[in-house]
């Protein structure tokens, strides 16, 4: 259980959330684990098989506090709200600001700055851990190129320029990832640029699968706070495209998906046998491989980190939800600018 930004997150299976006087009490196997004054809670988010008493549901609705239900793995199921809700005002602000070129530009700049800084962190870590001096130097140069892209980002006058800076930085970044793979695994997991729809090598197939799970988590996070996941600032709006979820995903790609992919490859936890070659050169994870990655993804999301803004420890699974709340606060005008999550 975690209370962050006045939202109570309940992640323990079989937990029971109920009302006790003017407090929310959380029991696990009939034992009290947490008790928080209702006054201090703005909303309740439940992951998986968490029971919520009808009395607590009614009280939350009466006080205009939200109840969000997610699957165990974070997929959005439902949001329950009473008649007093600021969601329409939040969505009005989102639509208004998405049409404001100046705001959209600064939001996109922050999103890509977070992505580039976190990508640079992955490359610098690879350089520090490399046993080959030449490869370490190449990785250091790649990190310096990402720093140059960050500097160029500051002066980008429009969204197309920002997308161009990001695209050029991504090409260098994905090329450098090959040097972080241990030599004995490089033949099986060579990343030949970023390919998708379909992926054309095992590394790309692994990344695509991880990115799809990350995108679902980001979409759930946005829906949990009442934002429209279809309307973004960086990614163009298209029918059926969750543009804002893709925006939010950018800052997490390197530290959640890419780093996990490298760990799984370098530890030999995924092998060539976990992938199938399809007609036309497509490479896809098979059932055995998908089960491995799903288990590793869920385990990874339980690892705890300290968020630099709230200075509190939390599982990685909570990060997209917290950042979605920061984005909502920015749209409401409660925060001056959106601040992406940055890893150390």
C-alpha positions as CSV (number, residue, x, y, z in Angstrom):
1,X,0.0,0.0,0.0
2,X,1.3,3.5,-0.9
3,X,-0.2,6.9,-0.5
4,X,1.2,9.4,-3.0
5,X,-0.2,12.8,-3.9
6,X,-3.3,12.1,-1.8
7,X,-4.0,8.9,-3.8
8,X,-4.0,5.5,-2.0
9,X,-2.7,2.7,-4.1
10,X,-3.6,-0.9,-3.0
11,X,-1.5,-3.6,-4.7
12,X,-1.7,-6.5,-2.2
13,X,-3.8,-9.4,-3.5
14,X,-6.9,-10.3,-1.3
15,X,-6.7,-6.9,0.5
16,X,-10.0,-5.6,1.8
17,X,-10.6,-1.8,1.8
18,X,-13.4,-0.6,3.9
19,X,-14.8,2.3,5.8
20,X,-14.2,2.6,9.6
21,X,-15.7,5.7,11.0
22,X,-14.0,8.5,9.1
23,X,-11.0,6.4,7.9
24,X,-10.1,4.0,5.1
25,X,-8.9,0.8,6.6
26,X,-7.0,-1.9,4.7
27,X,-7.0,-5.5,6.0
28,X,-5.1,-8.5,4.6
29,X,-6.2,-11.9,5.9
30,X,-8.3,-10.1,8.6
31,X,-5.3,-8.2,9.9
32,X,-5.1,-4.4,9.8
33,X,-2.3,-3.2,7.5
34,X,-3.1,0.4,7.1
35,X,-5.6,3.0,8.3
36,X,-5.8,6.5,6.8
37,X,-8.2,9.4,7.5
38,X,-10.6,9.7,4.6
39,X,-10.0,13.5,4.7
40,X,-6.4,12.9,3.5
41,X,-7.3,10.7,0.5
42,X,-8.3,12.1,-2.9
43,X,-8.8,8.8,-4.5
44,X,-8.3,5.0,-4.3
45,X,-6.6,2.9,-6.9
46,X,-6.9,-0.9,-6.6
47,X,-4.7,-3.4,-8.5
48,X,-6.1,-6.9,-9.2
49,X,-8.2,-8.8,-6.6
50,X,-8.7,-6.1,-4.0
51,X,-12.1,-6.0,-2.3
52,X,-13.8,-2.7,-1.6
53,X,-16.8,-2.5,0.7
54,X,-20.1,-0.9,-0.6
55,X,-20.0,1.6,2.3
56,X,-16.6,2.8,1.2
57,X,-17.7,3.0,-2.4
58,X,-20.7,5.1,-1.5
59,X,-18.7,7.4,0.8
60,X,-16.1,8.0,-1.9
61,X,-18.8,8.8,-4.4
62,X,-20.5,11.2,-2.0
63,X,-17.3,13.1,-1.4
64,X,-16.3,13.3,-5.1
65,X,-13.3,11.0,-4.7
66,X,-12.5,8.5,-7.4
67,X,-12.2,4.7,-7.2
68,X,-10.1,3.2,-10.0
69,X,-10.0,-0.5,-10.7
70,X,-7.1,-2.0,-12.6
71,X,-6.2,-5.6,-13.5
72,X,-3.3,-7.2,-11.5
73,X,-0.9,-6.2,-14.3
74,X,-2.1,-2.6,-14.4
75,X,-4.6,-2.7,-17.3
76,X,-7.4,-0.1,-16.8
77,X,-10.8,-1.6,-16.0
78,X,-13.0,1.1,-14.6
79,X,-13.2,4.5,-12.9
80,X,-16.0,5.1,-10.4
81,X,-17.0,8.7,-9.6
82,X,-19.8,10.5,-8.0
83,X,-21.7,13.5,-9.4
84,X,-19.1,16.0,-8.1
85,X,-16.2,15.6,-10.6
86,X,-13.6,17.9,-12.1
87,X,-12.8,15.5,-15.0
88,X,-14.8,17.6,-17.5
89,X,-12.8,20.6,-16.6
90,X,-9.5,18.7,-16.8
91,X,-10.4,17.3,-20.3
92,X,-11.5,20.8,-21.4
93,X,-8.1,22.1,-20.3
94,X,-6.4,19.2,-22.1
95,X,-8.2,19.9,-25.4
96,X,-7.6,23.6,-25.2
97,X,-3.9,23.3,-24.4
98,X,-3.4,20.6,-27.1
99,X,-4.5,23.2,-29.6
100,X,-2.1,25.9,-28.1
101,X,1.1,25.7,-30.1
102,X,3.2,27.2,-27.4
103,X,2.0,24.8,-24.7
104,X,2.2,21.8,-27.0
105,X,5.8,22.7,-27.9
106,X,6.9,23.0,-24.3
107,X,5.2,19.8,-23.3
108,X,6.8,17.9,-26.2
109,X,10.2,19.4,-25.3
110,X,9.9,18.2,-21.7
111,X,8.8,14.7,-22.9
112,X,11.7,14.3,-25.2
113,X,14.2,15.8,-22.7
114,X,13.1,13.1,-20.3
115,X,13.5,10.4,-22.9
116,X,17.0,11.6,-23.9
117,X,18.3,12.0,-20.4
118,X,17.1,8.5,-19.4
119,X,18.5,7.1,-22.6
120,X,21.8,8.7,-21.9
121,X,21.7,7.2,-18.4
122,X,21.4,3.7,-19.9
123,X,24.4,4.3,-22.3
124,X,26.6,5.8,-19.5
125,X,25.9,2.8,-17.3
126,X,26.9,0.5,-20.2
127,X,30.1,2.5,-20.6
128,X,31.0,2.2,-16.9
129,X,30.3,-1.6,-16.9
130,X,32.1,-2.4,-20.2
131,X,35.3,-4.5,-20.0
132,X,36.5,-3.3,-23.4
133,X,38.2,0.1,-23.4
134,X,37.4,0.8,-27.1
135,X,33.7,-0.1,-26.7
136,X,33.5,2.0,-23.5
137,X,34.9,5.0,-25.4
138,X,32.4,4.4,-28.2
139,X,29.6,4.3,-25.6
140,X,30.9,7.5,-24.0
141,X,30.8,9.3,-27.3
142,X,27.2,8.1,-27.9
143,X,26.3,9.5,-24.5
144,X,28.0,12.8,-25.5
145,X,25.9,12.8,-28.7
146,X,22.8,12.5,-26.6
147,X,23.9,15.4,-24.5
148,X,24.3,17.4,-27.7
149,X,20.8,16.4,-28.7
150,X,19.5,17.7,-25.4
151,X,21.2,21.0,-26.0
152,X,19.7,21.2,-29.5
153,X,16.3,20.5,-28.0
154,X,16.4,23.7,-26.0
155,X,16.3,25.9,-29.2
156,X,13.9,23.7,-31.2
157,X,11.3,26.2,-32.6
158,X,8.5,23.7,-33.5
159,X,7.3,20.2,-33.1
160,X,8.8,19.0,-36.3
161,X,12.2,20.1,-35.2
162,X,11.8,18.3,-31.9
163,X,10.7,15.1,-33.7
164,X,13.8,15.5,-35.9
165,X,16.1,15.8,-32.9
166,X,14.5,12.8,-31.2
167,X,14.8,10.7,-34.4
168,X,18.5,11.5,-34.9
169,X,19.2,10.8,-31.2
170,X,17.3,7.5,-31.4
171,X,19.4,6.2,-34.3
172,X,22.6,6.8,-32.4
173,X,21.1,5.3,-29.2
174,X,19.9,2.1,-30.7
175,X,23.2,1.6,-32.5
176,X,25.0,1.9,-29.2
177,X,22.8,-0.6,-27.4
178,X,24.6,-3.4,-29.3
179,X,27.8,-2.7,-27.4
180,X,25.9,-3.1,-24.0
181,X,25.0,-6.7,-25.0
182,X,27.6,-9.1,-23.8
183,X,29.9,-10.4,-26.7
184,X,28.7,-14.0,-26.4
185,X,25.0,-13.0,-27.0
186,X,25.6,-10.5,-29.9
187,X,25.2,-12.9,-32.7
188,X,21.7,-13.9,-31.5
189,X,20.6,-10.5,-30.4
190,X,22.1,-8.0,-32.9
191,X,19.9,-4.9,-33.1
192,X,19.9,-3.8,-36.8
193,X,18.3,-0.4,-36.2
194,X,14.8,0.0,-34.8
195,X,12.3,-2.1,-36.8
196,X,8.6,-2.6,-36.1
197,X,5.4,-3.9,-37.7
198,X,7.0,-6.4,-38.0
199,X,10.3,-6.5,-36.0
200,X,13.1,-8.0,-38.1
201,X,15.4,-9.3,-35.4
202,X,15.1,-10.8,-31.9
203,X,16.2,-7.7,-30.1
204,X,13.5,-5.6,-31.9
205,X,10.9,-8.3,-31.2
206,X,11.7,-8.2,-27.5
207,X,11.6,-4.4,-27.4
208,X,8.3,-4.3,-29.3
209,X,6.7,-6.6,-26.8
210,X,8.0,-4.7,-23.8
211,X,6.9,-1.4,-25.4
212,X,3.4,-2.7,-25.9
213,X,3.1,-3.6,-22.2
214,X,4.5,-0.2,-21.2
215,X,2.1,1.6,-23.4
216,X,-0.8,-0.2,-21.8
217,X,0.4,0.8,-18.4
218,X,0.7,4.4,-19.5
219,X,-2.8,4.4,-20.9
220,X,-4.1,3.0,-17.7
221,X,-2.3,5.7,-15.7
222,X,-3.9,8.5,-17.9
223,X,-7.4,7.0,-17.7
224,X,-7.0,6.6,-13.9
225,X,-6.7,10.4,-13.5
226,X,-9.4,11.3,-16.0
227,X,-7.2,12.3,-19.0
228,X,-8.1,11.5,-22.6
229,X,-5.3,9.0,-23.8
230,X,-6.1,9.8,-27.4
231,X,-5.1,13.4,-27.4
232,X,-1.4,14.1,-27.1
233,X,1.1,16.9,-27.5
234,X,4.1,15.2,-29.2
235,X,2.5,12.4,-31.2
236,X,0.0,13.3,-33.9
237,X,-3.6,12.6,-33.3
238,X,-4.9,9.7,-35.5
239,X,-8.1,7.5,-35.1
240,X,-7.4,4.6,-32.8
241,X,-4.0,5.9,-31.7
242,X,-3.5,6.6,-28.0
243,X,-1.3,9.6,-28.6
244,X,-1.0,10.9,-25.0
245,X,-0.2,7.4,-23.8
246,X,2.6,7.3,-26.4
247,X,3.8,10.7,-25.1
248,X,3.9,9.5,-21.5
249,X,5.6,6.3,-22.5
250,X,8.7,8.1,-24.0
251,X,10.3,9.0,-20.6
252,X,10.0,5.3,-19.5
253,X,11.2,3.5,-22.6
254,X,14.9,3.4,-21.7
255,X,14.7,2.8,-18.0
256,X,11.8,0.3,-17.9
257,X,11.8,-1.5,-21.3
258,X,15.3,-1.2,-22.8
259,X,17.1,-1.8,-19.5
260,X,15.0,-4.9,-18.8
261,X,15.7,-6.2,-22.4
262,X,19.4,-5.8,-21.9
263,X,19.3,-7.6,-18.5
264,X,17.3,-10.5,-19.9
265,X,19.7,-10.9,-22.8
266,X,22.9,-10.5,-20.8
267,X,21.8,-13.0,-18.1
268,X,20.8,-15.5,-20.7
269,X,17.2,-15.5,-19.5
270,X,15.9,-15.1,-23.0
271,X,17.5,-17.2,-25.8
272,X,17.1,-17.7,-29.5
273,X,14.7,-20.5,-28.8
274,X,12.2,-18.0,-27.4
275,X,11.6,-16.5,-30.9
276,X,10.0,-17.7,-34.1
277,X,10.9,-16.7,-37.7
278,X,7.8,-15.8,-39.7
279,X,7.2,-15.4,-43.4
280,X,8.7,-12.3,-44.9
281,X,11.5,-12.1,-42.3
282,X,9.4,-11.1,-39.3
283,X,10.7,-12.3,-35.9
284,X,8.2,-12.8,-33.1
285,X,8.3,-14.1,-29.5
286,X,6.7,-17.5,-29.2
287,X,4.5,-18.6,-26.3
288,X,7.4,-19.7,-24.2
289,X,9.2,-16.4,-24.7
290,X,6.1,-14.3,-24.0
291,X,5.6,-16.1,-20.7
292,X,9.2,-15.4,-19.7
293,X,8.9,-11.8,-20.6
294,X,5.6,-11.3,-18.8
295,X,7.0,-12.8,-15.6
296,X,10.1,-10.6,-15.8
297,X,8.1,-7.5,-16.6
298,X,5.9,-7.9,-13.5
299,X,8.9,-8.7,-11.3
300,X,10.7,-5.6,-12.6
301,X,7.7,-3.4,-11.9
302,X,7.8,-4.4,-8.2
303,X,11.3,-3.0,-7.7
304,X,11.4,0.1,-5.6
305,X,12.9,3.5,-6.5
306,X,12.8,6.9,-4.9
307,X,11.0,9.5,-6.9
308,X,13.1,12.8,-6.8
309,X,10.1,15.1,-6.7
310,X,8.1,13.5,-3.9
311,X,11.1,12.0,-2.2
312,X,9.3,8.8,-1.5
313,X,10.0,5.1,-2.3
314,X,7.6,3.4,-4.6
315,X,7.4,0.4,-7.0
316,X,8.3,1.1,-10.6
317,X,4.7,0.2,-11.4
318,X,3.5,3.4,-9.7
319,X,5.7,5.8,-11.7
320,X,3.4,6.2,-14.8
321,X,0.5,6.8,-12.4
322,X,2.4,9.5,-10.5
323,X,3.6,11.2,-13.7
324,X,0.0,11.1,-15.1
325,X,-1.0,13.1,-12.0
326,X,1.8,15.6,-12.6
327,X,0.6,16.0,-16.1
328,X,-3.0,16.6,-14.9
329,X,-1.8,19.2,-12.4
330,X,0.2,20.9,-15.2
331,X,-2.9,21.1,-17.4
332,X,-5.0,22.4,-14.5
333,X,-2.4,25.1,-13.9
334,X,-1.4,23.8,-10.5
335,X,2.2,23.1,-11.8
336,X,4.1,25.6,-13.9
337,X,5.5,23.0,-16.3
338,X,5.5,19.2,-16.7
339,X,8.5,17.5,-15.2
340,X,9.4,14.1,-16.5
341,X,10.7,11.3,-14.3
342,X,14.5,11.1,-14.5
343,X,16.5,8.1,-13.3
344,X,19.8,8.5,-11.5
